[in-house]
Amino acid sequence: MGVLARQLAPSLDVFAAQAGMPRHSWGRGHRWARIQKVPLGRDPYSFAVNDITSSPVADTTTYFGADDSDDMVRVMDKVVDRQNTFAGTSDVLAAKDQRCRVEVTLRQGKLEELGVRHINDVARFKFAALQGSYFQFKLATVRSLSGSEGPVAAYQERQRVQKFLLTGISGLAKMDLTLLEHDTVKRPVVRRALAKLGRTLPGRPRTGPGAYGTAFAYEGLCKTVQTALSNLSRKLRGERGEEEA
């Protein structure tokens, strides 16, 4: 559960609006949405520190994207099946059948964008097309924690590790972006001050392109997801063929 929630890297811009930020809930009828959220009006650089975040409980459900948006992702513990909320019934799964699940909710606007306008379109839909946006998993990268690059660099990396443990790869990516934006603003001032002292400013650490610049693909997990999505498409095409026959 923790691996899926921390490594999941959807392409949704979950930090664009307060309502869409990663959040956690557990228990019936209770939503706790403090994780990775900065109260309105707070310094945006608060994303770069860890004092506003707390680790979620072990069996929490993690949400990415706003509840009323065209697409939302959640990572949850699948402990019941055939659940009927209105009737209040469900089948409790045996321990061996319980599993973690990544669930994507797509509303009309997003479905039409994907070419699904009628129920019959589902059988022809290539579910592997969803992987790039909703089922990407990333591994975080960390520079040396030994202090070989200096105490400040080691401290910054320890803070990055803590951010990942608290908020996952999405929170770490936001932290890195926030620090980069801060560095872009302050760097010229620091460079001029050091120049007067006859010193130079070290270069920035190299990062990759994209929203998760310091991370790289979790290839094993991504391959498993790709296979599962392809199998789902084949299964639905097979069922459709049997119905037409």
N, C-alpha and C positions, 0 to 999 in steps of 0.2 A: 504493500500500500504506500509506504513512504517513498519507495523507489519510483513508482509511477508518478506520484504527485510532485516529487522534487525534480524529476528528469523531464517531465512533459513540457514541451516548448511550442505551444500553439502560435500561429502567425497572427492571432488576434492582437490588436493594440489595446491590451487590457488596462494600460495605465493612462489612456486618453481621457477617461472620465471616471469619477469616483465610484459610480455604480458598477463598473466593469472590472474593478481591481480584484485580483485573487483573494478569496475569502474562504472561510471554513465554517461548517455547521455540524452539529451532532445532536442526537435526540429528536424527538418528534416536536415540531412546532417551535423550535428554538434556533435562531440564526446568530452566530457570533461572527462579526465581520471586521474585526480589528486587524487581523493579520495583513500585512503589506498595505495598509491604508494610512494615509496621512490626513488628519482632520482638516477640513476646509480652512484656508487662511494661514496654515502653517508654512514655514519656510520649505520650498520644494527640495532643498538640499537635505531635508530630513531623510530622504530615501537612501542617503549615503551612510547613515548610521544605524545601529541596531537597538537603540534604547526604546523605540516605539513598537517593536515587534515582540511577539511571544510565540513559543512553539505550540502548534496545535496538538490536540489529544490524538491518541494512536488510531482510533477508528473514525476520525473525522471525514466528512465529505468535502472535497476541495472544488471550488467553482472558479472558472475563468470566463469573463464576459458578463455583461449585465443580464438580469433575468428577462428583460423585455427586448433584448437585441435580436437581430436576425439569426445569430448563431451564438451558442454558449456551450462550454465544455465542462464536464464535471468528472472527478475521479472518486469512486465510491467503493465501499465494501459490499459485495453482493452476498448477503446472508439470508435473503428470502427470495422466493420466486412466486410467480402467478399472483402478484399482489393486486388487490382491488381496494383502492383507498376509500371509495364510497361505501362499499359493503363492509370494510374493516376486516377483510380476510386475506390470508397469505399462507404459503407453504414455507416453513422454516427449513432451510437447507442443512443437511448433515455437515459436520466439520470438514469432511473430505471433499464436499461439493462446493464449499464456500470459496469465493474468489474475488479478486479486485477487478474492477471494470472501469473503462473510460467510456463515457456516454456523451454523445454529441447531439444537441437539440438544434434543429434547423427549422426556421419559420419560412413562410411563403416567399418572401423576397429572396432569401438565399437559395431556396429550392428552385425557384424559377431561373435564377442565375446559373444554377448547375444543370438546367435543362429538365428538371422534374416538375411537370405541370399537372400530371394525372397519375393515379395510382399504378396504371400499367407501365408508366415510365420507370418505375422502381426496378422492375425485372431486367430492364435494358441498361440500367445505370452501372457504370464502372466504379465500384466503391473505392478502388485504389486511388481514385482522383481526390479523395478526402485526406489522404495521408499527409500531403504537404502542408495543409492548413491546420489540421487538428490532431494528427497522430505522429508528430515528430518528437523524438526524445534526444536530449543533449547531455553530454558529460561536461562537467565544469573543469576548468584548468586552473591550477594554482602554481604560482612561482615559489621559490625557495622559502621555507619557514625557518631555516637555520640561522638566519641573520647574516649570511654571507654577503648579501646585498645592502646591508645596513639595518639598524634597528627600526627605522621608520618604515622601510619597505616590508620588513618582516611583520610589523604591527598591522600594516594595511592588508597584507595577505591573510593574517589571522582573522581580521574583521570580515574579509570576503568569505572565508570558510564558514564563519558563524552566520553570515547572511544566507549562505546556501542552505545550511542546516535548518534555519528558521523559515525561509521563504521559498527555497527551491531555486531552480535555474532562472525562472522569470524574475524573481526578486534580485538575484545576483546580477542579471543583465541590466536591470534598472539601476542598481547601485553603480555599476561600471559606467553606464551612460551619464548618470548624474555627476560622477567624479570627473568624467571627461569634459562635460560642459563647464564645470567649475574651473577645471584646469585651463580651458580655452580662454576664459575670462581673466583669470589671474596670472597666467603664464607671462604675458608681455611685461606686466608690472614687476614680477620677480626677476625676469631676465635683465631689465634695465637696472634694478637695484644691485644685482650680482655683478653686472658689467662695471659699475662704479668701484667695486671692490676687486676688480681684476679676475673675477671668477666667471665660469660658464654654467649654464643650466643643463643638466643631463637630458637626453632625449626621452621621449615618451615610450613606454612599452608598446610593442607591436601587437595589434589585434586584428582579427579577421573582419570581413565585411558583414553587414546584416545586423539584425536586432540582437543576436546572441554571439557577438563578435569574439569573445574569448573562449567559447565552447566549441565542441565538435560533436559529430553525430554519434549516438549510442547505436552502433551498427547492428549488434546482435538483436536488440529489442526492436529496432526499426524493421529489420528483416522479418521478424516474427509477425509484426503487425501487417506488413505488406502481404505476406502469405495468407493471413487470416482474411484480409479484405478481398483478395483475389478469390479465395475459396467461397466467400459469401456471394460474390457476383456469379460464380459458376453454379452455386446451389440454386439461386433464384432463377437463373436461365434454365436450369434443368427442370425445376418445378413448373415454370411457364410452358416449357415444351411438352410436359406430360399433360397439362390442362388442355393445350391446343390439340393434342393427339386424341 
